[in-house]
Amino acid sequence: MTAHWTFKTSQPLNAAIALAQTYLPNMPHAAAQGVPTAVRRGAHVQVDGVQHRYPGMAQNCLEHLNFQVESGQIVALVGRSGCGKSTLLHLIAGLMQPGAGGVYIDGNRVRSTCPRWVVMFQAPSLFPWMTVSQNAALGLRFAGRKAEIQRRIPALLEMVGLTAFAERNVQDLSGGQQQRVALARSLATQPDLLLLDEPFSALDAFTRRALQQDVRRIAKDLGLTVVLVTHDITEAAIMADRALIMAPDPGRIVTDTMLDPGPDRHRDSPAFEAERARLATLFEATA
Amino acid sequence: MTDAAYTQSGTARADAQDARMAALKGWARSVAIGTLGLGILGALWALGGWYIAQTPGMRAFSQLAPVPTFERLWVMIQRGEIWSMSAPSLYRVGWGLGVAIVIGVPMGILIGRLPWLRDLSNAPFQLLRMISPLSWMPIAVMAFATWDSAIIFLIVVAAVWPIMFATAAGVRRIDPAWLKVSRNLGANPLHQLVYVILPAIAQDILTGIRLALGIAWVVLVPAEYLGVSSGLGFAINDARDSLDYARLGATVLVIGVIGYALDSLCLLAIKRFSWLRSDT
């Protein structure tokens, strides 16, 4: 699929390539020529027999979850509200521990959070007393990698199209721009796994579509593994290589399907519409 | 530059100029209203002085009127008495407030973060808070070796509560998502304290300090009636004992002016550290 990916000569993409060339080791020269090449190996995720129940609840909110996410794959967790998608994402992130079973990233049991895997939440939750640059650099600061801030943050802000806003307070930005800052912040520590918890659901349609495409491009260019939680079928079709459809009471995976919405994933193309319709039918039948 | 760019640039300049003019007008209005308020206060003071001068049984206090007070104040300024009487008081308030901050801020953060500690401490702290600081005077005199220490203790007892409770309230209002995001980005508890909690509650802490300063400044004068021979409270007492009412009036004025200046400094600090756009 990656081989068919059409790279437009957009500013964010060129910036992503420049970022990869400059800061990621062993960046193949092909990437500099616009050839789609994963420069890092994304994380491998294994969810093994996970069950979970919140305190005081009579029933498990997640039950018998078993699946793997291959390195560099973008997987959408699709389901209706309350089916446990976000809970599952929090378990993968190490923000919570499952009642039974375990989550393994590259073979290691997840017991806490780690800068190697970061979550982008529905709200950008930026720190309003900081500038755009300071927000984006926070993960590096926490990791004690302050020397990298001066080199990495300008390139990241260029990648998300916010160079001109670097020294502005984040309260001056629109919702879409704030979510771009959150994306830059998530990518600053060079994670292997990006966990997206409905990060575009609060945005207007135009901004949402632009960000969906940009995040997919950036993730593919950097070779990231992505797990996306969404209840938007179109979003799943635009962004994901594979969809896991979840049903509620208790939350479980009922359908696992690969997505092939055409080479450019253009919303108006017949291939995209057919794949979106197939996913919608599966969703209606099972979720 | 194109015509459109020139137009845009001109519009931006005009907007900035309008904003500056609006800010200037707002400042001028604020100064005018403040001056009017002080004028009304001065008029009431003059009226009171005139009434005292006209009342046979109160003529001994006529030196408290504005003119004798300002004449005496001018003499005190020329002699350097203002600084010599204010410096010990500022030293005691500074120490008392500093100790109250050192105790109140960490305790407030702990109370805000730990529900069990909040439950445990609520009843005893509310009970202690409601005791007038001045009622600790006899105990302070017995417990501390120096008068200065006893006065500082009374200021601490008065100032610690607003700082502690304002800090705790600020911590409880912190958006939980900020803590979740910071943890997700690899923050340890010290990172969370320095980069999230303290900046998030800075304006709450400063508001608590502002309230505490007001209370400390009020408690200071009666506290300095204790055995000390310096400070504004001593000066008031001394002026009363020597029946120098013009000096007493001038000292009261000095207390008010210094208190107002300290409060204005706190307000500036709150504005400086406030990150809410509606507050700036």
Chai-1 contact restraints between the chains, C-beta under 6 A:
chainA,res_idxA,chainB,res_idxB,connection_type,confidence,min_distance_angstrom,max_distance_angstrom,comment,restraint_id
A,T113,B,R183,contact,1.0,0.0,6.0,A-B,restraint_1
A,T113,B,N184,contact,1.0,0.0,6.0,A-B,restraint_2
A,P115,B,G186,contact,1.0,0.0,6.0,A-B,restraint_3
A,V118,B,N184,contact,1.0,0.0,6.0,A-B,restraint_4
A,V119,B,N184,contact,1.0,0.0,6.0,A-B,restraint_5
A,S125,B,A177,contact,1.0,0.0,6.0,A-B,restraint_6
A,S125,B,W178,contact,1.0,0.0,6.0,A-B,restraint_7
A,S125,B,V181,contact,1.0,0.0,6.0,A-B,restraint_8
A,P128,B,W275,contact,1.0,0.0,6.0,A-B,restraint_9
A,W129,B,P199,contact,1.0,0.0,6.0,A-B,restraint_10
A,W129,B,W275,contact,1.0,0.0,6.0,A-B,restraint_11
A,L138,B,L185,contact,1.0,0.0,6.0,A-B,restraint_12
A,G139,B,L185,contact,1.0,0.0,6.0,A-B,restraint_13
A,F142,B,L185,contact,1.0,0.0,6.0,A-B,restraint_14
A,F142,B,G186,contact,1.0,0.0,6.0,A-B,restraint_15
A,F142,B,A187,contact,1.0,0.0,6.0,A-B,restraint_16
A,F142,B,H191,contact,1.0,0.0,6.0,A-B,restraint_17
A,A143,B,G186,contact,1.0,0.0,6.0,A-B,restraint_18
A,Q171,B,R277,contact,1.0,0.0,6.0,A-B,restraint_19
